[in-house]
Amino acid sequence: MTSGLWELVLKGIWVTVQLLVFSALLAAAVSFVVGIARVHRLWIVRFLAGFYTEVFRGTSALIMIFWVFFVLPLAFGWQLVPMWAGTLALGLTYGAYGSEIVRGALNSVDAAQVEGGIALSFTPWQRLRLILLPQAVPEMIPPFSNLLIELLKGTALVSVMGMGDLAFSGNLVRLALQESAEIYTYILLIYFVIAFLLTRLMRGLEKRLKAGVGQVPEKGVSQAELHRPETSGVGGGAV
């Protein structure tokens, strides 16, 4: 490929990364807000959160992109640029899936610990912040990692709006060179590399968060040292 075509692909990678970051941030915010609402003590809050989840899980991300980009301007009289239309559609859609991850992780925390917080006169916000989230968040990372990879692949849908992401740019290069196999192989490998880097990043985050709540040893501390009984006296006998 010529330098100009490579530059087009690099611009497509940059657009894809930007879209991934923006939509992932929105999806994360939606996931926590809706997921926490799913376990709220008020039934109306749980109902509204559940309704949102079912609506966005039951609709196609591609159709949601069409709706945000083409229907919203007709309803409200203003047009979102493709980047923000894609961010809104993908963030709201994948946030609905993420909310189920948050809900499941919160419900997995031992009820006895929540009862302990009640016994200590913790407010619901204190129980959430000090008891539930510190234990639930590390358990959310593996499914969130999978969801992030799915979101990366979902960013290719924005090419239907003419947005110059990696998929759109790759198709332009294919049309210019008339080389489908070679170009699509390159694009496939680029998506794989980005996904692999995201997986390694999320795995490192998972280890760090689990170490913070004592689920895995900190760096440099062996399992034997963690489980070694306390000793006292000259002979080092167990107390």
VENVEN-V748060 format. One record per residue. N is the residue number from 1. RES is the residue in three letters. PSI is psi in whole degrees, 0 to 359 (NA if undefined). D_CENTER is the distance of its C-alpha to the mean C-alpha in Angstrom with 2 decimals. Layout:
n:N res:RES psi:PSI d_center:D_CENTER
n:N res:RES psi:PSI d_center:D_CENTER
//
This chain:
n:1 res:MET psi:152 d_center:34.35
n:2 res:THR psi:166 d_center:35.76
n:3 res:SER psi:325 d_center:34.24
n:4 res:GLY psi:322 d_center:33.61
n:5 res:LEU psi:322 d_center:31.53
n:6 res:TRP psi:322 d_center:29.51
n:7 res:GLU psi:323 d_center:28.93
n:8 res:LEU psi:318 d_center:27.64
n:9 res:VAL psi:318 d_center:25.12
n:10 res:LEU psi:321 d_center:24.02
n:11 res:LYS psi:322 d_center:23.60
n:12 res:GLY psi:321 d_center:21.48
n:13 res:ILE psi:317 d_center:19.18
n:14 res:TRP psi:318 d_center:18.98
n:15 res:VAL psi:318 d_center:18.24
n:16 res:THR psi:316 d_center:15.42
n:17 res:VAL psi:317 d_center:13.84
n:18 res:GLN psi:312 d_center:14.48
n:19 res:LEU psi:320 d_center:13.03
n:20 res:LEU psi:314 d_center:9.76
n:21 res:VAL psi:312 d_center:9.67
n:22 res:PHE psi:313 d_center:10.98
n:23 res:SER psi:328 d_center:8.99
n:24 res:ALA psi:320 d_center:5.54
n:25 res:LEU psi:316 d_center:7.71
n:26 res:LEU psi:317 d_center:9.17
n:27 res:ALA psi:321 d_center:6.49
n:28 res:ALA psi:316 d_center:5.67
n:29 res:ALA psi:314 d_center:9.47
n:30 res:VAL psi:320 d_center:10.20
n:31 res:SER psi:314 d_center:8.41
n:32 res:PHE psi:318 d_center:10.53
n:33 res:VAL psi:310 d_center:13.51
n:34 res:VAL psi:321 d_center:13.86
n:35 res:GLY psi:318 d_center:13.05
n:36 res:ILE psi:322 d_center:15.65
n:37 res:ALA psi:331 d_center:17.92
n:38 res:ARG psi:340 d_center:17.94
n:39 res:VAL psi:18 d_center:19.79
n:40 res:HIS psi:153 d_center:21.97
n:41 res:ARG psi:338 d_center:25.69
n:42 res:LEU psi:130 d_center:26.70
n:43 res:TRP psi:326 d_center:26.72
n:44 res:ILE psi:324 d_center:26.40
n:45 res:VAL psi:316 d_center:23.06
n:46 res:ARG psi:321 d_center:21.82
n:47 res:PHE psi:313 d_center:23.38
n:48 res:LEU psi:319 d_center:21.87
n:49 res:ALA psi:319 d_center:18.30
n:50 res:GLY psi:323 d_center:19.06
n:51 res:PHE psi:315 d_center:20.67
n:52 res:TYR psi:314 d_center:17.75
n:53 res:THR psi:314 d_center:15.48
n:54 res:GLU psi:322 d_center:18.26
n:55 res:VAL psi:311 d_center:19.01
n:56 res:PHE psi:334 d_center:15.69
n:57 res:ARG psi:334 d_center:15.09
n:58 res:GLY psi:5 d_center:18.69
n:59 res:THR psi:153 d_center:18.77
n:60 res:SER psi:137 d_center:18.17
n:61 res:ALA psi:324 d_center:15.57
n:62 res:LEU psi:315 d_center:18.55
n:63 res:ILE psi:326 d_center:20.87
n:64 res:MET psi:322 d_center:18.57
n:65 res:ILE psi:315 d_center:18.63
n:66 res:PHE psi:316 d_center:22.40
n:67 res:TRP psi:314 d_center:22.74
n:68 res:VAL psi:321 d_center:21.06
n:69 res:PHE psi:325 d_center:22.94
n:70 res:PHE psi:328 d_center:26.25
n:71 res:VAL psi:317 d_center:26.76
n:72 res:LEU psi:318 d_center:25.60
n:73 res:PRO psi:326 d_center:28.26
n:74 res:LEU psi:326 d_center:30.88
n:75 res:ALA psi:323 d_center:29.99
n:76 res:PHE psi:350 d_center:29.59
n:77 res:GLY psi:13 d_center:31.46
n:78 res:TRP psi:150 d_center:28.90
n:79 res:GLN psi:125 d_center:26.87
n:80 res:LEU psi:143 d_center:23.37
n:81 res:VAL psi:155 d_center:23.13
n:82 res:PRO psi:321 d_center:21.06
n:83 res:MET psi:313 d_center:18.30
n:84 res:TRP psi:331 d_center:17.77
n:85 res:ALA psi:316 d_center:18.44
n:86 res:GLY psi:319 d_center:15.72
n:87 res:THR psi:314 d_center:13.22
n:88 res:LEU psi:313 d_center:14.43
n:89 res:ALA psi:313 d_center:14.55
n:90 res:LEU psi:319 d_center:11.18
n:91 res:GLY psi:316 d_center:9.43
n:92 res:LEU psi:322 d_center:11.67
n:93 res:THR psi:308 d_center:11.47
n:94 res:TYR psi:337 d_center:7.88
n:95 res:GLY psi:328 d_center:7.89
n:96 res:ALA psi:318 d_center:10.81
n:97 res:TYR psi:319 d_center:9.37
n:98 res:GLY psi:330 d_center:6.85
n:99 res:SER psi:327 d_center:10.13
n:100 res:GLU psi:327 d_center:11.89
n:101 res:ILE psi:315 d_center:9.88
n:102 res:VAL psi:314 d_center:10.80
n:103 res:ARG psi:314 d_center:14.22
n:104 res:GLY psi:320 d_center:14.94
n:105 res:ALA psi:320 d_center:14.20
n:106 res:LEU psi:320 d_center:16.39
n:107 res:ASN psi:342 d_center:19.04
n:108 res:SER psi:347 d_center:19.21
n:109 res:VAL psi:137 d_center:20.61
n:110 res:ASP psi:128 d_center:24.39
n:111 res:ALA psi:332 d_center:26.24
n:112 res:ALA psi:328 d_center:28.99
n:113 res:GLN psi:324 d_center:26.92
n:114 res:VAL psi:319 d_center:26.24
n:115 res:GLU psi:326 d_center:29.95
n:116 res:GLY psi:321 d_center:30.73
n:117 res:GLY psi:322 d_center:28.91
n:118 res:ILE psi:319 d_center:30.98
n:119 res:ALA psi:331 d_center:34.08
n:120 res:LEU psi:9 d_center:33.37
n:121 res:SER psi:32 d_center:33.25
n:122 res:PHE psi:142 d_center:29.61
n:123 res:THR psi:163 d_center:28.41
n:124 res:PRO psi:321 d_center:25.41
n:125 res:TRP psi:319 d_center:23.37
n:126 res:GLN psi:321 d_center:24.72
n:127 res:ARG psi:320 d_center:23.94
n:128 res:LEU psi:314 d_center:20.30
n:129 res:ARG psi:323 d_center:20.04
n:130 res:LEU psi:338 d_center:22.39
n:131 res:ILE psi:306 d_center:22.13
n:132 res:LEU psi:303 d_center:19.15
n:133 res:LEU psi:316 d_center:16.12
n:134 res:PRO psi:330 d_center:17.48
n:135 res:GLN psi:331 d_center:17.78
n:136 res:ALA psi:323 d_center:14.84
n:137 res:VAL psi:315 d_center:12.01
n:138 res:PRO psi:329 d_center:13.00
n:139 res:GLU psi:342 d_center:12.97
n:140 res:MET psi:338 d_center:9.38
n:141 res:ILE psi:312 d_center:8.31
n:142 res:PRO psi:311 d_center:9.73
n:143 res:PRO psi:327 d_center:8.29
n:144 res:PHE psi:326 d_center:4.61
n:145 res:SER psi:314 d_center:6.21
n:146 res:ASN psi:319 d_center:7.84
n:147 res:LEU psi:325 d_center:5.45
n:148 res:LEU psi:321 d_center:4.44
n:149 res:ILE psi:320 d_center:8.21
n:150 res:GLU psi:323 d_center:9.03
n:151 res:LEU psi:320 d_center:7.71
n:152 res:LEU psi:314 d_center:9.87
n:153 res:LYS psi:330 d_center:12.63
n:154 res:GLY psi:339 d_center:12.39
n:155 res:THR psi:337 d_center:13.23
n:156 res:ALA psi:341 d_center:16.64
n:157 res:LEU psi:336 d_center:17.46
n:158 res:VAL psi:349 d_center:18.21
n:159 res:SER psi:340 d_center:21.25
n:160 res:VAL psi:341 d_center:23.08
n:161 res:MET psi:3 d_center:23.41
n:162 res:GLY psi:17 d_center:25.06
n:163 res:MET psi:136 d_center:22.28
n:164 res:GLY psi:55 d_center:22.91
n:165 res:ASP psi:187 d_center:19.70
n:166 res:LEU psi:317 d_center:20.06
n:167 res:ALA psi:317 d_center:20.98
n:168 res:PHE psi:315 d_center:23.45
n:169 res:SER psi:319 d_center:24.96
n:170 res:GLY psi:322 d_center:25.38
n:171 res:ASN psi:324 d_center:27.20
n:172 res:LEU psi:319 d_center:29.49
n:173 res:VAL psi:320 d_center:30.35
n:174 res:ARG psi:317 d_center:31.09
n:175 res:LEU psi:326 d_center:33.41
n:176 res:ALA psi:323 d_center:35.12
n:177 res:LEU psi:344 d_center:35.78
n:178 res:GLN psi:39 d_center:36.12
n:179 res:GLU psi:86 d_center:34.34
n:180 res:SER psi:310 d_center:31.68
n:181 res:ALA psi:311 d_center:31.31
n:182 res:GLU psi:312 d_center:31.06
n:183 res:ILE psi:314 d_center:28.69
n:184 res:TYR psi:332 d_center:26.22
n:185 res:THR psi:317 d_center:26.34
n:186 res:TYR psi:313 d_center:25.48
n:187 res:ILE psi:319 d_center:22.52
n:188 res:LEU psi:316 d_center:21.33
n:189 res:LEU psi:324 d_center:21.69
n:190 res:ILE psi:315 d_center:19.87
n:191 res:TYR psi:320 d_center:16.72
n:192 res:PHE psi:317 d_center:17.21
n:193 res:VAL psi:315 d_center:17.68
n:194 res:ILE psi:317 d_center:14.53
n:195 res:ALA psi:320 d_center:12.53
n:196 res:PHE psi:317 d_center:14.74
n:197 res:LEU psi:320 d_center:14.22
n:198 res:LEU psi:320 d_center:10.42
n:199 res:THR psi:315 d_center:11.25
n:200 res:ARG psi:321 d_center:13.94
n:201 res:LEU psi:315 d_center:12.07
n:202 res:MET psi:327 d_center:9.60
n:203 res:ARG psi:320 d_center:12.84
n:204 res:GLY psi:321 d_center:14.70
n:205 res:LEU psi:321 d_center:12.43
n:206 res:GLU psi:315 d_center:12.82
n:207 res:LYS psi:318 d_center:16.53
n:208 res:ARG psi:317 d_center:16.96
n:209 res:LEU psi:321 d_center:15.52
n:210 res:LYS psi:325 d_center:17.60
n:211 res:ALA psi:326 d_center:20.54
n:212 res:GLY psi:335 d_center:20.34
n:213 res:VAL psi:14 d_center:21.05
n:214 res:GLY psi:18 d_center:23.50
n:215 res:GLN psi:336 d_center:21.80
n:216 res:VAL psi:154 d_center:22.53
n:217 res:PRO psi:148 d_center:25.26
n:218 res:GLU psi:161 d_center:24.86
n:219 res:LYS psi:129 d_center:25.77
n:220 res:GLY psi:356 d_center:29.50
n:221 res:VAL psi:121 d_center:29.99
n:222 res:SER psi:162 d_center:31.01
n:223 res:GLN psi:324 d_center:30.65
n:224 res:ALA psi:320 d_center:34.45
n:225 res:GLU psi:327 d_center:34.51
n:226 res:LEU psi:324 d_center:31.99
n:227 res:HIS psi:6 d_center:34.18
n:228 res:ARG psi:131 d_center:37.55
n:229 res:PRO psi:151 d_center:39.83
n:230 res:GLU psi:144 d_center:41.30
n:231 res:THR psi:159 d_center:44.79
n:232 res:SER psi:150 d_center:47.83
n:233 res:GLY psi:172 d_center:51.35
n:234 res:VAL psi:319 d_center:53.09
n:235 res:GLY psi:353 d_center:52.55
n:236 res:GLY psi:26 d_center:48.82
n:237 res:GLY psi:154 d_center:49.21
n:238 res:ALA psi:142 d_center:46.47
n:239 res:VAL psi:NA d_center:46.86
//
